[in-house]
């Protein structure tokens, strides 16, 4: 009898521990809008921008390329392709910044990045990786546009 009781307790404990948790706040329409899988996640492309091989002293060219870099970022945001962007602080890896792109493939990311004059002219070099993150990441874009006071 003790063995049956202990076996039942162990089985119930196992069921409780391994049962999947469902989210009481789940919004199926929002999940669909953002392309979420059952975990609320989706695939993105992470780009780490590093210092490129172009060491040109041509200030006008460099300034033009980086002005174009920021214009290109704005264009990608308006097309809902650029979800996160930001610079790194000084570091030993020559990392300059990151992008998280909402694109279907690495190849699409490469094509999109070739529209950036700083990358095209090799002032920046992209390292490109598949990345899995929250499908709700794009939701922060609306708020981020309301918290900055002075632009670059």
C-alpha positions in Angstrom: 0.0 0.0 0.0 2.9 2.4 0.9 4.5 1.6 -2.5 1.3 2.4 -4.4 0.9 5.7 -2.4 4.5 6.8 -3.0 4.3 5.8 -6.7 1.1 7.9 -7.1 2.7 10.9 -5.3 5.8 10.6 -7.6 3.7 10.4 -10.7 1.6 13.5 -9.7 4.7 15.4 -8.8 6.2 14.6 -12.2 3.0 15.7 -14.0 2.9 19.0 -12.1 6.6 19.7 -12.7 6.5 18.9 -16.4 3.2 20.5 -17.3 3.4 23.4 -19.7 2.5 26.8 -18.3 0.0 28.8 -20.3 0.0 32.5 -20.3 -3.2 34.1 -18.9 -2.3 37.3 -20.8 -1.8 35.7 -24.2 -3.2 37.8 -27.0 -3.4 35.7 -30.1 -4.0 38.7 -32.4 -0.9 40.5 -31.1 1.1 37.2 -31.4 -0.1 36.9 -35.0 0.7 40.6 -35.8 4.3 40.2 -34.6 4.8 36.7 -36.2 5.3 35.0 -32.8 5.7 31.3 -32.4 4.1 29.5 -29.5 6.8 30.8 -27.2 6.3 34.4 -28.2 9.6 34.4 -30.2 10.7 34.7 -33.8 13.9 34.7 -35.9 15.8 37.8 -36.6 19.2 38.6 -38.0 21.8 40.1 -35.6 24.5 42.3 -37.2 27.6 43.3 -35.4 29.2 46.2 -37.2 33.0 46.4 -36.8 35.6 48.9 -38.0 36.1 48.2 -41.7 39.3 48.0 -43.8 38.9 51.5 -45.4 41.3 53.8 -43.5 40.8 56.7 -46.0 41.9 60.1 -44.8 39.3 61.7 -47.2 37.1 63.5 -44.6 34.4 64.5 -47.1 34.0 60.8 -48.2 33.9 59.5 -44.7 31.4 62.2 -43.5 29.2 61.5 -46.5 29.3 57.7 -45.9 28.3 58.1 -42.3 25.6 60.6 -43.0 24.3 58.1 -45.5 24.6 55.4 -42.8 22.2 57.2 -40.6 19.8 58.0 -43.4 19.9 54.3 -44.3 19.1 53.4 -40.8 16.1 55.7 -40.9 14.9 54.1 -44.1 15.2 50.6 -42.7 13.2 51.6 -39.6 10.5 53.1 -41.8 10.4 49.8 -43.8 10.1 47.9 -40.5 13.4 46.1 -41.2 15.6 47.7 -38.5 14.3 46.9 -35.1 17.3 47.7 -32.8 20.4 49.8 -33.5 23.0 51.3 -31.3 26.7 51.9 -30.9 29.2 50.1 -28.7 31.6 51.9 -26.3 35.3 51.6 -26.9 36.4 47.9 -27.0 39.2 45.7 -28.0 37.2 43.9 -30.7 36.7 47.0 -32.9 32.9 46.5 -32.5 31.2 49.7 -33.6 27.5 48.9 -33.3 24.7 46.4 -33.6 21.6 46.0 -35.7 18.8 43.6 -35.2 17.0 43.1 -38.5 13.5 41.8 -39.0 14.2 39.9 -42.2 13.6 36.3 -43.4 17.2 35.3 -44.2 20.9 36.1 -43.9 20.8 36.8 -47.7 18.1 39.4 -47.3 20.1 41.0 -44.5 23.2 41.1 -46.8 21.2 42.8 -49.5 19.8 45.3 -47.1 23.2 46.1 -45.6 24.7 46.8 -49.1 22.4 49.8 -49.3 24.5 51.4 -46.4 27.3 53.6 -47.8 29.5 53.1 -44.8 29.4 49.3 -45.3 29.5 49.6 -49.1 32.7 51.7 -48.8 34.1 49.4 -46.2 34.3 51.9 -43.3 32.2 49.4 -41.5 32.2 45.6 -41.8 29.2 43.5 -40.8 29.3 40.2 -39.0 25.9 38.5 -39.6 24.2 35.9 -37.4 20.8 34.3 -37.1 19.2 35.4 -33.8 16.0 34.2 -31.9 14.3 36.7 -29.7 11.0 38.1 -28.5 8.5 38.7 -31.4 7.4 41.8 -29.5 10.7 43.5 -30.0 9.3 45.8 -32.7 6.8 47.1 -30.2 9.5 49.2 -28.5 10.1 51.3 -31.7 7.0 53.5 -31.1 8.1 54.3 -27.6 11.8 54.8 -28.6 10.7 57.5 -31.0 9.1 59.4 -28.1 12.0 59.5 -25.6 14.9 61.1 -27.5 15.3 64.9 -27.2 18.3 65.5 -29.5 19.1 63.6 -32.7 22.5 62.6 -34.1 
